[in-house]
Amino acid sequence: MSRNKSVELMRYCFVIVLAALFLVPFVWMASQSIKGIGDYFRLPPELIPDRIRWDNYTKMVSNYPIIPAALNSLFVAVAVTLIQLLTASMAGFAFATLRFRGSRMTFVMLLTQSMLPVAVVLVPMFQVVQYLGLVGSLWGMIIPFVFTAFGTFLLTQYFLGVPREIFEAARVDGASYFLIWWRVYLPLAPAGLATLGALCFVYYWNSLMWPLLVSGGPENHTLPVMLAQMIGMSASSPHLVMAGAAIAVFVPLCLFLSLQRFFVAGVTSGSVK
């Protein structure tokens, strides 16, 4: 076996081992979600129980408000994703094509905002949302995140890969900036938009800290908030919590699998000019 083939084989083995390590928590979650309470605490643990309890999922849906919580999570995640795609694509187009005084400094200041930990801005964000009267509503979970520094950076790098001559030719033909952004640049960036959309949706679908602060009553609880409270209230039903976690993972998993081709292409194109 040649040296190059040996190196390639070692790489494949490393990737397989790494993928297996990442899959272990998900496999264990799926295994625990189909066990009865007796099998859940059995030692040594079994991956596949003697009796598979598919009714854990029906009990989870019938006994807990997982459907309304999932709909709230879906509304928040979809709304934030669509708004961020709009604002990030417009800002990324401006940074990539327009030349104005202070553009570089503005872009650097934008990137520094993405370096701040979320915990640093939680208090001022909550004060702003409280002043707007949005505490206890789904819009209170959406409004603070209508703009994304990471998404702007990603799409800026993606738009910088579009030849400058296309922008100049459109301007010579009399196209406005809005028309160039809408009819020229957006159709050229499906991979970048799909990447940002998938990352944004998964992040806000799984978000816990901010919805926990501003959701208010149970009617506004998202899926992560409901599961977190369920852990405290249902110490005797951990198998049902695992079933709820499996349901929560299903939606972003399907989204990622459907957009995997765009996701890989978008990360590659957006990170390397």
C-alpha positions as semicolon CSV with decimal commas, in nm:
position;residue;x (nm);y (nm);z (nm)
1;M;0,000;0,000;0,000
2;S;0,141;0,339;-0,102
3;R;0,203;0,619;0,145
4;N;-0,080;0,834;0,003
5;K;-0,333;0,552;0,036
6;S;-0,222;0,484;0,393
7;V;-0,267;0,849;0,486
8;E;-0,609;0,856;0,319
9;L;-0,713;0,539;0,505
10;M;-0,605;0,691;0,836
11;R;-0,809;1,002;0,761
12;Y;-1,118;0,796;0,687
13;C;-1,072;0,598;1,008
14;F;-1,033;0,918;1,208
15;V;-1,348;1,068;1,054
16;I;-1,546;0,748;1,124
17;V;-1,434;0,741;1,489
18;L;-1,514;1,112;1,529
19;A;-1,859;1,067;1,371
20;A;-1,929;0,773;1,601
21;L;-1,839;0,982;1,906
22;F;-2,079;1,255;1,794
23;L;-2,356;1,001;1,734
24;V;-2,328;0,832;2,074
25;P;-2,545;1,090;2,263
26;F;-2,817;1,076;1,997
27;V;-2,820;0,697;1,990
28;W;-2,837;0,686;2,370
29;M;-3,121;0,941;2,371
30;A;-3,317;0,732;2,119
31;S;-3,253;0,419;2,324
32;Q;-3,369;0,576;2,650
33;S;-3,680;0,720;2,487
34;I;-3,820;0,373;2,409
35;K;-3,763;0,221;2,753
36;G;-3,994;0,177;3,046
37;I;-3,903;0,331;3,379
38;G;-3,768;-0,005;3,501
39;D;-3,539;-0,052;3,201
40;Y;-3,426;0,311;3,221
41;F;-3,237;0,257;3,549
42;R;-3,126;-0,100;3,481
43;L;-2,759;-0,181;3,539
44;P;-2,572;-0,263;3,330
45;P;-2,763;-0,046;3,079
46;E;-2,904;-0,200;2,763
47;L;-2,905;-0,025;2,427
48;I;-3,218;-0,208;2,307
49;P;-3,466;-0,301;2,583
50;D;-3,653;-0,629;2,597
51;R;-3,979;-0,442;2,546
52;I;-3,978;-0,137;2,322
53;R;-4,219;0,128;2,454
54;W;-4,328;0,331;2,152
55;D;-4,616;0,458;2,363
56;N;-4,369;0,689;2,541
57;Y;-4,410;0,926;2,247
58;T;-4,788;0,916;2,258
59;K;-4,781;0,973;2,635
60;M;-4,548;1,266;2,585
61;V;-4,780;1,425;2,331
62;S;-5,102;1,355;2,523
63;N;-4,984;1,439;2,877
64;Y;-4,766;1,743;2,811
65;P;-4,814;2,058;2,595
66;I;-4,539;1,960;2,353
67;I;-4,738;2,047;2,039
68;P;-4,809;2,412;2,138
69;A;-4,448;2,447;2,256
70;A;-4,319;2,307;1,927
71;L;-4,541;2,548;1,732
72;N;-4,405;2,839;1,937
73;S;-4,050;2,725;1,868
74;L;-4,130;2,688;1,500
75;F;-4,279;3,037;1,480
76;V;-3,985;3,200;1,658
77;A;-3,720;3,009;1,462
78;V;-3,882;3,068;1,122
79;A;-3,947;3,438;1,192
80;V;-3,592;3,508;1,313
81;T;-3,446;3,308;1,023
82;L;-3,642;3,494;0,755
83;I;-3,571;3,836;0,908
84;Q;-3,201;3,762;0,949
85;L;-3,176;3,637;0,591
86;L;-3,324;3,967;0,477
87;T;-3,110;4,197;0,693
88;A;-2,787;3,998;0,658
89;S;-2,816;3,972;0,280
90;M;-2,880;4,345;0,244
91;A;-2,596;4,439;0,478
92;G;-2,362;4,184;0,319
93;F;-2,444;4,321;-0,027
94;A;-2,367;4,676;0,091
95;F;-2,033;4,582;0,249
96;A;-1,930;4,375;-0,053
97;T;-2,021;4,619;-0,330
98;L;-2,043;4,974;-0,198
99;R;-1,741;5,191;-0,124
100;F;-1,810;5,454;0,140
101;R;-1,607;5,633;0,404
102;G;-1,569;5,428;0,718
103;S;-1,690;5,103;0,561
104;R;-1,392;4,903;0,687
105;M;-1,421;5,045;1,039
106;T;-1,795;4,976;1,041
107;F;-1,733;4,619;0,932
108;V;-1,470;4,569;1,206
109;M;-1,706;4,710;1,469
110;L;-1,972;4,472;1,340
111;L;-1,741;4,175;1,388
112;T;-1,649;4,281;1,742
113;Q;-2,018;4,266;1,832
114;S;-2,022;3,896;1,744
115;M;-1,738;3,834;1,989
116;L;-1,939;3,945;2,292
117;P;-2,079;3,662;2,504
118;V;-2,458;3,648;2,512
119;A;-2,459;3,676;2,893
120;V;-2,301;4,023;2,869
121;V;-2,595;4,171;2,678
122;L;-2,880;3,981;2,844
123;V;-2,964;4,254;3,097
124;P;-2,973;4,548;2,850
125;M;-3,165;4,335;2,600
126;F;-3,422;4,247;2,863
127;Q;-3,457;4,614;2,963
128;V;-3,519;4,714;2,601
129;V;-3,777;4,437;2,550
130;Q;-3,944;4,530;2,878
131;Y;-3,958;4,897;2,774
132;L;-4,123;4,795;2,444
133;G;-4,381;4,590;2,637
134;L;-4,286;4,265;2,467
135;V;-4,209;4,058;2,776
136;G;-4,448;3,764;2,783
137;S;-4,490;3,748;2,405
138;L;-4,330;3,558;2,119
139;W;-4,219;3,883;1,957
140;G;-4,003;3,952;2,259
141;M;-3,799;3,647;2,156
142;I;-3,773;3,770;1,795
143;I;-3,712;4,146;1,792
144;P;-3,367;4,146;1,965
145;F;-3,230;3,910;1,699
146;V;-3,343;4,075;1,375
147;F;-2,980;4,152;1,294
148;T;-2,688;3,908;1,292
149;A;-2,320;3,997;1,279
150;F;-2,218;3,643;1,189
151;G;-2,471;3,621;0,906
152;T;-2,360;3,957;0,768
153;F;-1,996;3,845;0,773
154;L;-2,082;3,513;0,606
155;L;-2,281;3,669;0,322
156;T;-2,031;3,952;0,280
157;Q;-1,757;3,698;0,216
158;Y;-1,989;3,510;-0,017
159;F;-2,084;3,820;-0,216
160;L;-1,717;3,922;-0,243
161;G;-1,672;3,610;-0,456
162;V;-1,911;3,748;-0,718
163;P;-1,710;3,924;-0,994
164;R;-1,717;4,302;-0,955
165;E;-1,782;4,335;-1,330
166;I;-2,134;4,194;-1,282
167;F;-2,221;4,473;-1,038
168;E;-2,068;4,743;-1,260
169;A;-2,246;4,611;-1,570
170;A;-2,581;4,619;-1,390
171;R;-2,517;4,978;-1,278
172;V;-2,429;5,080;-1,634
173;D;-2,759;4,929;-1,750
174;G;-2,939;5,155;-1,504
175;A;-3,032;4,899;-1,239
176;S;-3,084;5,032;-0,887
177;Y;-2,899;4,893;-0,586
178;F;-3,215;4,721;-0,469
179;L;-3,271;4,559;-0,809
180;I;-2,909;4,438;-0,826
181;W;-2,939;4,288;-0,479
182;W;-3,272;4,122;-0,554
183;R;-3,228;4,010;-0,915
184;V;-2,852;3,951;-0,941
185;Y;-2,682;3,879;-0,610
186;L;-2,949;3,679;-0,426
187;P;-2,996;3,427;-0,713
188;L;-2,618;3,375;-0,711
189;A;-2,609;3,290;-0,338
190;P;-2,844;2,995;-0,271
191;A;-2,572;2,802;-0,086
192;G;-2,482;3,096;0,137
193;L;-2,845;3,173;0,215
194;A;-2,923;2,806;0,285
195;T;-2,622;2,780;0,515
196;L;-2,716;3,087;0,715
197;G;-3,081;2,982;0,724
198;A;-3,001;2,634;0,854
199;L;-2,760;2,760;1,120
200;C;-3,001;3,031;1,231
201;F;-3,304;2,801;1,245
202;V;-3,125;2,533;1,448
203;Y;-2,980;2,788;1,690
204;Y;-3,311;2,957;1,770
205;W;-3,505;2,630;1,767
206;N;-3,274;2,508;2,046
207;S;-3,244;2,842;2,228
208;L;-3,324;2,818;2,599
209;M;-3,184;3,109;2,800
210;W;-3,356;3,403;2,628
211;P;-3,700;3,239;2,582
212;L;-3,686;3,133;2,947
213;L;-3,639;3,498;3,049
214;V;-3,907;3,663;2,835
215;S;-4,166;3,392;2,761
216;G;-4,382;3,467;3,064
217;G;-4,670;3,221;3,095
218;P;-4,685;2,859;2,973
219;E;-4,874;2,964;2,660
220;N;-4,552;3,123;2,525
221;H;-4,311;2,847;2,625
222;T;-4,092;2,711;2,349
223;L;-3,994;2,346;2,326
224;P;-3,659;2,378;2,511
225;V;-3,827;2,576;2,792
226;M;-4,103;2,318;2,825
227;L;-3,851;2,032;2,839
228;A;-3,639;2,217;3,096
229;Q;-3,938;2,267;3,321
230;M;-4,049;1,910;3,262
231;I;-3,715;1,784;3,394
232;G;-3,782;1,959;3,724
233;M;-4,145;1,851;3,750
234;S;-4,116;1,494;3,619
235;A;-3,828;1,336;3,806
236;S;-4,015;1,004;3,793
237;S;-4,054;1,015;3,412
238;P;-3,707;1,063;3,262
239;H;-3,796;0,828;2,975
240;L;-4,070;1,069;2,867
241;V;-3,823;1,359;2,882
242;M;-3,598;1,162;2,649
243;A;-3,893;1,107;2,416
244;G;-3,957;1,482;2,414
245;A;-3,589;1,549;2,343
246;A;-3,601;1,305;2,052
247;I;-3,901;1,490;1,910
248;A;-3,717;1,821;1,951
249;V;-3,415;1,687;1,759
250;F;-3,625;1,552;1,471
251;V;-3,713;1,886;1,308
252;P;-3,361;2,039;1,284
253;L;-3,222;1,701;1,182
254;C;-3,460;1,682;0,887
255;L;-3,376;2,041;0,794
256;F;-3,003;1,975;0,801
257;L;-3,031;1,657;0,594
258;S;-3,241;1,833;0,332
259;L;-2,998;2,127;0,307
260;Q;-2,675;1,934;0,355
261;R;-2,555;1,990;0,000
262;F;-2,608;2,367;0,025
263;F;-2,468;2,373;0,378
264;V;-2,130;2,226;0,281
265;A;-2,102;2,441;-0,031
266;G;-2,203;2,755;0,158
267;V;-1,951;2,708;0,440
268;T;-1,673;2,645;0,188
269;S;-1,761;2,941;-0,034
270;G;-1,832;3,181;0,251
271;S;-1,518;3,111;0,450
272;V;-1,265;3,103;0,165
273;K;-1,280;3,386;-0,084
